[in-house]
Amino acid sequence: MSLLLDSHVLLWWLEDNPKIGPVVLATLADPKTRVLVSAASIWEIGIKQALGKLHAPESILDLLPEEGFETLPITARHAEAAARLPLLHRDPFDRMLVAQAHLERLTLVTHDEALWAYDLEILMV
């Protein structure tokens, strides 16, 4: 199984937040599960830190290898797909995650029920 974490789920994982249920925790901890984090999430977290809207570790990127997570770059193909999505969700970071999950055939791990509107494999926390 290959998963793409949304920003909230990534931060909750890093802080051992109980909002991630036991099934999702077990799935993320399973060494057979490939877990990816989008450059869009790193960007979003950095912007919110700079605006003072979020307290998170200084460099999320440095923590990913320790957690066994891989980074997923944003490509032009991802950008084009995100731009072509129907406007069912207005957050550009979430729209990028939807496009990436769809194109890369990943299951998106999120808490955002609005993303169910897209034809996508989703694992809800």
C-alpha positions as CSV (number, residue, x, y, z in Angstrom):
1,M,0.0,0.0,0.0
2,S,1.3,3.5,-0.8
3,L,-0.1,6.5,1.1
4,L,0.1,10.3,0.7
5,L,-0.3,12.2,3.9
6,D,-2.0,15.5,4.1
7,S,-0.4,18.2,6.2
8,H,-2.5,17.7,9.3
9,V,-2.0,14.0,9.4
10,L,1.8,14.5,9.0
11,L,1.9,16.9,11.9
12,W,-0.3,14.7,14.0
13,W,2.0,11.7,13.3
14,L,5.1,13.7,14.3
15,E,3.5,14.8,17.6
16,D,1.9,11.4,18.4
17,N,-1.6,13.1,18.4
18,P,-4.4,10.7,19.3
19,K,-6.5,12.1,16.4
20,I,-4.9,9.4,14.3
21,G,-6.9,6.3,15.0
22,P,-5.4,2.9,15.7
23,V,-6.1,1.5,12.3
24,V,-4.4,4.4,10.5
25,L,-1.5,4.3,13.1
26,A,-0.9,0.7,12.4
27,T,-1.0,1.2,8.7
28,L,1.5,4.1,8.8
29,A,3.8,2.1,11.2
30,D,3.7,-1.0,9.0
31,P,7.1,-1.3,7.3
32,K,5.4,-2.7,4.2
33,T,3.5,0.6,3.8
34,R,5.1,3.2,1.6
35,V,4.4,6.7,3.0
36,L,4.9,9.8,1.0
37,V,4.8,13.5,1.9
38,S,4.2,16.0,-0.8
39,A,6.4,19.1,-1.3
40,A,3.1,20.9,-1.2
41,S,2.7,19.9,2.4
42,I,6.2,21.0,3.3
43,W,5.4,24.4,1.6
44,E,2.1,24.8,3.3
45,I,3.5,24.1,6.8
46,G,6.4,26.5,6.1
47,I,4.0,29.3,5.1
48,K,1.8,28.8,8.1
49,Q,4.9,28.8,10.4
50,A,6.1,32.1,8.8
51,L,2.7,33.6,9.4
52,G,2.6,32.5,13.0
53,K,-0.4,30.3,12.5
54,L,1.3,27.1,13.2
55,H,3.9,25.8,15.6
56,A,5.7,22.8,14.1
57,P,9.3,21.5,14.1
58,E,11.7,23.8,12.4
59,S,12.5,21.5,9.5
60,I,9.9,18.9,8.7
61,L,12.0,17.8,5.8
62,D,14.8,16.7,8.1
63,L,12.4,14.5,10.1
64,L,10.9,12.5,7.2
65,P,13.8,10.0,6.7
66,E,13.7,9.3,10.5
67,E,10.1,8.4,10.1
68,G,10.7,6.3,7.1
69,F,8.7,8.7,4.9
70,E,9.6,9.7,1.3
71,T,9.1,13.1,-0.3
72,L,7.0,13.5,-3.4
73,P,8.1,16.4,-5.6
74,I,5.6,18.6,-7.5
75,T,5.9,18.1,-11.2
76,A,4.5,20.1,-14.1
77,R,2.1,17.2,-14.7
78,H,0.9,17.4,-11.1
79,A,0.4,21.2,-11.5
80,E,-1.6,20.8,-14.7
81,A,-3.8,18.1,-13.1
82,A,-4.4,20.2,-10.0
83,A,-5.4,23.2,-12.2
84,R,-7.9,21.1,-14.1
85,L,-9.7,19.7,-11.1
86,P,-13.3,20.7,-10.6
87,L,-13.6,23.5,-8.0
88,L,-15.1,21.2,-5.3
89,H,-12.4,22.3,-2.9
90,R,-10.7,25.7,-2.9
91,D,-7.5,25.0,-0.9
92,P,-4.7,24.9,-3.5
93,F,-2.5,22.7,-1.3
94,D,-5.3,20.1,-0.9
95,R,-6.1,20.3,-4.6
96,M,-2.4,19.5,-5.3
97,L,-2.5,16.5,-3.0
98,V,-5.7,15.3,-4.8
99,A,-3.9,15.6,-8.2
100,Q,-0.8,13.9,-6.9
101,A,-2.7,11.0,-5.3
102,H,-4.7,10.5,-8.4
103,L,-1.8,10.6,-10.9
104,E,0.6,8.5,-8.7
105,R,-2.1,6.1,-7.6
106,L,-1.7,6.8,-3.9
107,T,-4.3,6.6,-1.2
108,L,-4.7,10.1,0.4
109,V,-4.7,10.0,4.2
110,T,-6.7,13.0,5.5
111,H,-9.2,14.2,8.0
112,D,-10.9,16.5,5.4
113,E,-14.3,15.1,4.5
114,A,-14.7,17.6,1.6
115,L,-12.1,15.6,-0.3
116,W,-14.5,12.7,-0.7
117,A,-16.1,14.8,-3.5
118,Y,-13.1,13.8,-5.7
119,D,-12.9,10.3,-7.3
120,L,-10.0,9.2,-5.1
121,E,-8.8,6.5,-2.7
122,I,-9.0,8.1,0.8
123,L,-8.1,6.8,4.2
124,M,-9.8,8.9,6.8
125,V,-8.1,9.5,10.2
